[in-house]
Amino acid sequence: MNKNSQFDHILLFVVVALMGMGLIMVYSASSVTSLAIRADGLYYFKRQLVWVITGLLAMIGFSHFPYNKLEKVAVPLLGTAIFFLILVLVPGVSRDIGGARRWIRFGSIGFQPSEFAKICFIIYMAHSITIRQDRIKSFLHGLLPDLAITALVFFLIYKGPNLSNAALVFGTYITLYFLGNGPVVNLLGLGAGGLVLVTALIFHAGYRIRRFWAFLNPWESAQTTGYHIIQSLVAIGSGGLLGLGLGQSRQKFFILPERHTDFIFAIICEELGLLGGVFVILLFFAFLWRGMYIASRAPDCFGFLLASGVTAIVGLQVIVNIAVVLSLMPTTGITLPFISYGGSSLIFLAVGVGILLNISRYGSGKFVLEDQKNASFSGQFTEPGLVSKFRRR
């Protein structure tokens, strides 16, 4: 592979802009809470600033780390992620917050293994689907091994309990399997099976059932399970076109729950209005555009799938978070990438962006398959077994 000296500056600008927007909005949304609970109006802002700086350093570091070397450690990385996912379920080891065991602490440092696992899972699947191209259409040898790994990661994250992140992992696998030339019949089976499974798991837990009915009619439970979404819609409606003004949110005064985490987009719309919300969405569209562009120019199958996986996980998180805030789907625990308060998600997604930036250093023009002189590389591979044989035209 030939390395270019330049990485994708547009992607870097978009991510820095999202992180900057996140810093501003975390301060605005959390200042009242910080002052009341921590006696420091800057408490959450300062923590977020540390995480942003750490994320930027990680992003810069991985942008210089050759992405093809990750393929060699894909299996150990996934094994480490699975170890932490099991460890977080051990009583006394993990930190229990609100009945959920999703955090592990090492002294004063804590992280969510599920966020680490999502990046490791993408690296592993990009590697596994690449080496299985000669048998990708086989159910037994092309689908079943990776599906078993996906099911294991899904189950361990789900036991958190964290169904939303588990579903994101499954959705990412379907995306990579499709881009890796998985047969349509298998894709339809995966989609149908996943929908049935998630629906069954929703109705398996009482609190998920209540959230689902609250989604259908939040006003029937306006003071309980429907409260989140009603107050979110009130915040969005209050903002109008131009918003109430930066720092002028009324919902942040202990009215809207999770205002600086899961529902920060509602505060953005309240303070900056429809225009502010659209601006954030456009930034994410720009991220997806650059991610897909980088993937399409990747010099090999692993790079293509790796870039696609990172882009997909961010895109899926954005869709789910904003859909919840707008009452287009039941409430989940998915944060808004790069903007919501929280260190684990921001840092590991920044690592993913660093990998994207590194892949962009190697992409420079169209590539063709050695065995197909006139077949340009367009993302959906034309014939299994040939996708790893790229050369520069």
C-alpha positions as CSV (number, residue, x, y, z in Angstrom):
1,M,0.0,0.0,0.0
2,N,1.2,3.5,-0.8
3,K,0.7,6.0,1.9
4,N,-0.3,9.6,1.3
5,S,1.0,12.4,3.5
6,Q,-2.5,14.0,3.9
7,F,-5.5,12.7,5.8
8,D,-9.1,13.8,5.3
9,H,-9.1,17.3,6.7
10,I,-12.9,17.7,6.2
11,L,-13.6,14.7,8.5
12,L,-11.2,16.1,11.1
13,F,-12.9,19.5,11.0
14,V,-16.4,18.0,11.3
15,V,-15.4,15.9,14.3
16,V,-13.7,18.8,16.1
17,A,-16.8,20.9,15.4
18,L,-19.1,18.3,16.9
19,M,-16.8,18.0,20.0
20,G,-16.8,21.8,20.3
21,M,-20.5,21.9,20.0
22,G,-20.7,19.2,22.6
23,L,-18.5,21.1,25.1
24,I,-20.7,24.2,24.8
25,M,-23.9,22.3,25.1
26,V,-22.8,20.1,28.0
27,Y,-21.8,23.3,29.9
28,S,-25.1,24.9,29.1
29,A,-27.3,21.9,29.9
30,S,-25.4,20.8,33.0
31,S,-24.5,24.1,34.7
32,V,-27.5,24.1,37.0
33,T,-27.1,20.5,37.9
34,S,-23.4,20.9,38.5
35,L,-24.0,23.9,40.8
36,A,-26.8,22.2,42.8
37,I,-25.2,18.8,43.2
38,R,-21.4,19.4,43.0
39,A,-21.3,23.1,44.1
40,D,-19.4,23.8,41.0
41,G,-21.2,25.0,37.9
42,L,-18.2,23.8,35.7
43,Y,-18.0,20.3,37.2
44,Y,-19.4,18.4,34.2
45,F,-17.8,20.8,31.7
46,K,-14.4,20.3,33.1
47,R,-14.7,16.5,33.0
48,Q,-16.0,16.7,29.5
49,L,-13.1,18.9,28.5
50,V,-10.6,16.3,29.8
51,W,-12.4,13.6,27.8
52,V,-12.4,15.7,24.7
53,I,-8.7,16.4,25.0
54,T,-8.0,12.7,25.6
55,G,-10.2,11.8,22.6
56,L,-8.4,14.2,20.4
57,L,-5.0,12.8,21.4
58,A,-6.3,9.3,20.8
59,M,-7.7,10.3,17.4
60,I,-4.4,11.9,16.4
61,G,-2.4,8.9,17.6
62,F,-4.5,6.3,15.7
63,S,-4.5,8.5,12.6
64,H,-0.7,7.8,12.5
65,F,-1.1,4.1,13.3
66,P,-1.2,1.9,10.2
67,Y,-4.7,0.5,10.1
68,N,-3.6,-2.8,8.5
69,K,-1.7,-3.7,11.7
70,L,-5.1,-3.8,13.5
71,E,-6.0,-6.9,11.4
72,K,-3.2,-8.8,13.0
73,V,-4.6,-8.1,16.5
74,A,-8.3,-8.4,15.7
75,V,-8.8,-11.7,17.5
76,P,-6.9,-10.6,20.7
77,L,-8.8,-7.3,20.8
78,L,-12.1,-9.1,20.6
79,G,-11.0,-11.5,23.3
80,T,-10.1,-8.6,25.5
81,A,-13.4,-6.9,24.9
82,I,-15.3,-10.1,25.7
83,F,-13.3,-10.5,28.9
84,F,-14.3,-7.0,30.1
85,L,-17.9,-7.7,29.1
86,I,-17.9,-10.7,31.3
87,L,-16.1,-8.9,34.1
88,V,-18.6,-6.1,34.2
89,L,-21.3,-8.7,35.0
90,V,-19.4,-10.0,38.1
91,P,-21.0,-8.6,41.3
92,G,-18.7,-6.3,43.2
93,V,-16.5,-5.6,40.2
94,S,-18.8,-3.4,38.2
95,R,-20.4,-0.1,39.2
96,D,-24.2,-0.4,39.5
97,I,-26.0,2.8,38.4
98,G,-29.8,2.7,38.2
99,G,-29.9,-1.1,38.3
100,A,-27.5,-1.3,35.3
101,R,-24.0,-2.8,35.5
102,R,-22.2,-1.1,32.7
103,W,-19.1,0.5,34.2
104,I,-15.8,-0.8,35.5
105,R,-13.6,1.3,37.7
106,F,-9.8,1.2,38.1
107,G,-9.2,3.6,40.9
108,S,-10.6,7.0,39.8
109,I,-10.8,5.9,36.2
110,G,-13.9,4.2,34.9
111,F,-15.1,3.1,31.5
112,Q,-17.9,1.2,29.8
113,P,-16.8,-2.1,28.3
114,S,-19.6,-2.0,25.8
115,E,-18.1,1.1,24.1
116,F,-14.7,-0.6,23.9
117,A,-16.4,-3.8,22.6
118,K,-18.1,-1.9,19.8
119,I,-14.8,-0.8,18.3
120,C,-13.1,-4.2,18.8
121,F,-16.2,-5.9,17.3
122,I,-15.9,-3.8,14.1
123,I,-12.2,-4.5,13.8
124,Y,-12.8,-8.2,14.2
125,M,-15.7,-8.4,11.8
126,A,-13.8,-6.4,9.1
127,H,-11.0,-9.0,9.4
128,S,-13.3,-12.0,9.6
129,I,-15.5,-11.1,6.6
130,T,-12.4,-10.2,4.6
131,I,-10.8,-13.7,5.1
132,R,-14.1,-15.5,4.5
133,Q,-14.7,-13.9,1.0
134,D,-14.2,-17.2,-0.8
135,R,-17.0,-18.8,1.3
136,I,-19.1,-15.8,2.2
137,K,-22.2,-17.2,0.5
138,S,-22.1,-20.4,2.6
139,F,-24.3,-20.4,5.6
140,L,-22.2,-22.9,7.5
141,H,-18.8,-21.4,6.8
142,G,-19.5,-17.8,5.7
143,L,-22.3,-16.7,8.0
144,L,-22.6,-19.0,11.0
145,P,-19.1,-18.4,12.6
146,D,-19.5,-14.6,12.6
147,L,-23.1,-14.8,13.6
148,A,-22.1,-16.9,16.7
149,I,-19.5,-14.2,17.7
150,T,-22.2,-11.5,17.1
151,A,-24.7,-13.4,19.3
152,L,-22.1,-13.7,22.1
153,V,-21.3,-10.0,22.1
154,F,-25.0,-9.2,21.8
155,F,-25.8,-11.4,24.8
156,L,-23.1,-10.0,27.0
157,I,-24.0,-6.4,26.3
158,Y,-27.7,-7.1,26.7
159,K,-27.1,-8.6,30.1
160,G,-25.9,-5.2,31.3
161,P,-28.9,-4.7,30.8
162,N,-28.2,-2.7,27.6
163,L,-30.5,-3.8,24.8
164,S,-30.0,-0.6,22.7
165,N,-26.3,-1.0,22.5
166,A,-26.6,-4.7,21.8
167,A,-29.0,-4.0,19.0
168,L,-26.5,-1.5,17.6
169,V,-23.9,-4.2,17.5
170,F,-26.3,-6.5,15.6
171,G,-27.2,-3.7,13.2
172,T,-23.5,-3.0,12.5
173,Y,-22.9,-6.7,11.7
174,I,-25.8,-6.8,9.2
175,T,-24.3,-3.7,7.6
176,L,-20.8,-5.2,7.3
177,Y,-22.2,-8.6,6.1
178,F,-24.1,-6.8,3.4
179,L,-21.1,-4.7,2.3
180,G,-19.0,-7.9,2.4
181,N,-21.1,-9.4,-0.3
182,G,-23.4,-11.4,1.9
183,P,-26.3,-13.1,0.0
184,V,-29.6,-11.3,0.0
185,V,-31.5,-14.3,1.3
186,N,-29.2,-14.4,4.4
187,L,-29.6,-10.7,4.9
188,L,-33.4,-10.9,4.9
189,G,-33.2,-13.8,7.4
190,L,-30.9,-11.8,9.6
191,G,-33.1,-8.7,9.5
192,A,-36.3,-10.7,10.2
193,G,-34.6,-12.7,13.0
194,G,-33.2,-9.6,14.6
195,L,-36.5,-7.8,14.5
196,V,-38.3,-10.8,16.1
197,L,-35.5,-11.1,18.8
198,V,-35.5,-7.4,19.7
199,T,-39.3,-7.3,19.9
200,A,-39.3,-10.4,22.1
201,L,-36.7,-8.9,24.4
202,I,-38.7,-5.7,24.7
203,F,-41.7,-7.6,25.9
204,H,-39.6,-9.7,28.2
205,A,-38.9,-6.9,30.7
206,G,-41.6,-4.8,32.4
207,Y,-39.8,-1.5,32.2
208,R,-39.3,-1.9,28.4
209,I,-43.0,-2.7,27.9
210,R,-43.9,0.5,29.8
211,R,-41.5,2.5,27.7
212,F,-43.0,1.0,24.5
213,W,-46.6,1.9,25.6
214,A,-45.4,5.4,26.7
215,F,-43.9,5.8,23.2
216,L,-47.3,5.0,21.6
217,N,-49.2,7.4,24.0
218,P,-46.9,9.3,26.4
219,W,-49.9,11.4,27.7
220,E,-51.4,8.3,29.4
221,S,-48.3,8.2,31.7
222,A,-47.3,11.8,31.6
223,Q,-45.9,11.7,35.2
224,T,-44.1,8.4,34.9
225,T,-42.7,6.6,31.8
226,G,-44.1,9.2,29.4
227,Y,-42.5,12.1,31.3
228,H,-39.1,12.0,29.4
229,I,-40.5,12.2,26.0
230,I,-43.1,14.9,26.8
231,Q,-40.6,17.2,28.3
232,S,-38.2,16.5,25.4
233,L,-41.0,17.6,23.0
234,V,-41.7,20.7,25.1
235,A,-38.1,21.7,25.0
236,I,-38.0,21.3,21.2
237,G,-41.3,23.1,20.7
238,S,-40.2,26.0,23.0
239,G,-37.1,26.6,20.8
240,G,-39.1,27.5,17.7
241,L,-37.0,28.5,14.7
242,L,-34.2,30.5,16.4
243,G,-34.3,29.1,20.0
244,L,-34.4,30.8,23.4
245,G,-30.8,31.7,23.2
246,L,-27.6,29.9,24.3
247,G,-27.8,29.2,28.0
248,Q,-31.4,30.2,28.3
249,S,-33.0,26.7,28.5
250,R,-35.8,26.4,30.9
251,Q,-35.9,22.6,30.8
252,K,-32.5,22.2,32.3
253,F,-33.8,23.4,35.6
254,F,-34.4,19.8,36.7
255,I,-37.4,19.4,34.4
256,L,-36.0,17.4,31.5
257,P,-34.1,14.2,32.8
258,E,-30.8,13.2,31.2
259,R,-30.5,16.8,29.8
260,H,-26.7,16.7,29.2
261,T,-26.5,13.0,28.2
262,D,-29.2,11.2,26.3
263,F,-31.5,14.2,25.7
264,I,-28.9,16.9,24.9
265,F,-30.3,17.3,21.4
266,A,-33.6,18.6,22.9
267,I,-31.6,21.3,24.8
268,I,-29.8,22.2,21.5
269,C,-33.2,22.6,19.8
270,E,-34.6,24.6,22.8
271,E,-31.6,27.0,23.0
272,L,-30.6,27.2,19.3
273,G,-33.9,26.4,17.7
274,L,-34.7,24.5,14.6
275,L,-31.7,26.0,12.8
276,G,-29.4,24.8,15.5
277,G,-30.8,21.3,15.4
278,V,-30.5,21.2,11.6
279,F,-26.9,22.5,11.8
280,V,-26.0,19.5,14.1
281,I,-27.7,17.1,11.8
282,L,-25.9,18.5,8.8
283,L,-22.6,18.0,10.6
284,F,-23.5,14.4,11.1
285,F,-24.5,14.1,7.4
286,A,-21.0,15.5,6.6
287,F,-19.4,12.9,8.9
288,L,-21.3,10.1,7.1
289,W,-20.4,11.5,3.7
290,R,-16.7,11.6,4.5
291,G,-16.8,8.1,6.1
292,M,-18.4,6.6,3.0
293,Y,-16.0,8.5,0.8
294,I,-13.0,7.2,2.8
295,A,-14.4,3.6,2.7
296,S,-15.0,3.8,-1.1
297,R,-11.3,4.8,-1.6
298,A,-9.8,2.2,0.7
299,P,-7.0,0.2,-0.9
300,D,-8.2,-3.2,0.4
301,C,-11.2,-5.1,1.7
302,F,-10.2,-4.8,5.3
303,G,-9.9,-1.1,5.1
304,F,-13.2,-0.8,3.3
305,L,-15.1,-2.8,5.9
306,L,-13.3,-1.1,8.8
307,A,-14.1,2.4,7.6
308,S,-17.7,1.3,6.8
309,G,-18.1,-0.2,10.3
310,V,-16.9,2.9,12.1
311,T,-19.2,5.1,9.9
312,A,-22.1,2.8,10.4
313,I,-21.9,2.7,14.2
314,V,-21.8,6.5,14.4
315,G,-24.7,6.8,11.9
316,L,-26.8,4.3,13.8
317,Q,-26.3,6.0,17.1
318,V,-27.2,9.3,15.7
319,I,-30.4,8.0,14.1
320,V,-31.5,6.2,17.3
321,N,-30.7,9.1,19.7
322,I,-32.4,11.8,17.6
323,A,-35.4,9.4,16.9
324,V,-35.9,9.0,20.6
325,V,-35.6,12.7,21.3
326,L,-38.2,13.4,18.6
327,S,-40.5,10.6,19.9
328,L,-40.1,8.5,16.8
329,M,-39.1,5.4,18.8
330,P,-39.2,4.3,22.4
331,T,-36.7,5.7,24.9
332,T,-33.3,4.0,25.0
333,G,-29.9,4.8,26.6
334,I,-28.1,5.7,23.4
335,T,-26.1,9.0,23.6
336,L,-25.5,11.5,20.8
337,P,-21.9,10.8,19.4
338,F,-19.3,13.4,20.3
339,I,-21.8,15.7,21.9
340,S,-23.5,14.0,24.8
341,Y,-21.7,14.1,28.2
342,G,-19.6,10.9,28.8
343,G,-16.1,9.7,28.4
344,S,-16.2,6.1,27.2
345,S,-18.3,6.8,24.2
346,L,-16.4,9.9,23.2
347,I,-12.9,8.4,23.6
348,F,-13.6,5.1,21.8
349,L,-15.5,6.8,18.9
350,A,-12.5,9.2,18.7
351,V,-10.3,6.1,18.3
352,G,-12.6,5.0,15.5
353,V,-12.3,8.4,13.8
354,G,-8.5,8.1,14.1
355,I,-8.7,4.8,12.3
356,L,-10.8,6.4,9.6
357,L,-8.3,9.2,9.2
358,N,-5.5,6.7,8.9
359,I,-7.4,4.8,6.2
360,S,-7.9,8.1,4.3
361,R,-4.1,8.4,4.1
362,Y,-3.9,5.3,1.9
363,G,-6.9,6.0,-0.4
364,S,-6.0,7.8,-3.6
365,G,-8.1,7.1,-6.6
366,K,-10.0,4.1,-8.0
367,F,-9.0,0.5,-7.5
368,V,-9.7,-2.6,-9.6
369,L,-9.6,-6.3,-9.0
370,E,-6.6,-8.0,-10.5
371,D,-8.8,-10.7,-12.0
372,Q,-11.4,-8.2,-13.4
373,K,-9.5,-5.6,-15.5
374,N,-12.5,-3.3,-16.0
375,A,-14.3,-3.8,-12.7
376,S,-13.9,-0.7,-10.5
377,F,-14.2,-0.9,-6.7
378,S,-17.6,0.5,-5.8
379,G,-18.2,-1.0,-2.3
380,Q,-20.4,-4.0,-3.1
381,F,-17.9,-6.6,-4.3
382,T,-18.6,-8.3,-7.6
383,E,-17.3,-11.7,-6.8
384,P,-16.3,-13.4,-3.5
385,G,-12.7,-14.4,-3.1
386,L,-11.4,-11.5,-5.2
387,V,-11.9,-8.6,-2.9
388,S,-8.5,-8.8,-1.3
389,K,-6.7,-8.5,-4.6
390,F,-6.7,-4.8,-5.2
391,R,-4.1,-2.8,-7.1
392,R,-3.9,0.8,-8.1
393,R,-5.2,1.5,-11.6
